[in-house]
């Protein structure tokens, strides 16, 4: 496995962890559906960003 692949995986994992924690803290007093909805939106943004980066590098 390429070293850059491992580093990108770590960046994505820790970045997603920070992002999901920020959503949870921002919606601490909100209903669960609001939190889950925003986390799904964040997940979609992360996936789109990863796809865009991979396509641009290819």
C-alpha positions as CSV (number, residue, x, y, z in Angstrom):
1,X,0.0,0.0,0.0
2,X,1.2,3.4,-0.9
3,X,2.3,5.7,1.9
4,X,0.2,8.6,0.6
5,X,-2.9,6.4,0.6
6,X,-2.4,5.6,4.3
7,X,-1.9,9.3,5.1
8,X,-5.0,10.4,3.2
9,X,-7.0,7.7,5.0
10,X,-5.9,9.1,8.3
11,X,-6.6,12.6,7.3
12,X,-10.1,11.6,6.1
13,X,-10.8,9.7,9.3
14,X,-9.7,12.4,11.7
15,X,-11.3,15.1,9.7
16,X,-14.6,13.3,9.7
17,X,-14.3,12.7,13.4
18,X,-13.8,16.4,14.0
19,X,-16.7,17.3,11.6
20,X,-19.2,14.9,13.2
21,X,-18.2,16.0,16.7
22,X,-18.7,19.7,15.7
23,X,-22.2,18.8,14.3
24,X,-23.0,17.0,17.6
25,X,-21.9,20.0,19.7
26,X,-23.7,22.5,17.5
27,X,-27.0,20.6,17.7
28,X,-26.8,19.5,21.3
29,X,-30.2,20.9,22.2
30,X,-31.9,19.9,19.0
31,X,-33.9,16.8,18.2
32,X,-32.1,13.7,17.1
33,X,-33.4,13.9,13.6
34,X,-31.8,17.3,13.1
35,X,-28.5,16.0,14.3
36,X,-28.7,12.9,12.1
37,X,-29.8,14.9,9.1
38,X,-26.9,17.3,9.4
39,X,-24.5,14.4,9.8
40,X,-25.8,12.8,6.6
41,X,-25.3,16.1,4.8
42,X,-21.8,16.3,6.2
43,X,-21.1,12.7,5.1
44,X,-22.3,13.5,1.6
45,X,-20.0,16.6,1.4
46,X,-17.1,14.4,2.5
47,X,-17.8,11.7,-0.1
48,X,-18.2,14.4,-2.8
49,X,-14.9,16.0,-1.8
50,X,-13.1,12.6,-1.9
51,X,-14.5,11.7,-5.3
52,X,-13.5,15.2,-6.7
53,X,-10.0,14.9,-5.3
54,X,-9.5,11.3,-6.7
55,X,-10.9,12.3,-10.1
56,X,-8.7,15.3,-10.3
57,X,-5.6,13.3,-9.4
58,X,-6.4,10.6,-12.1
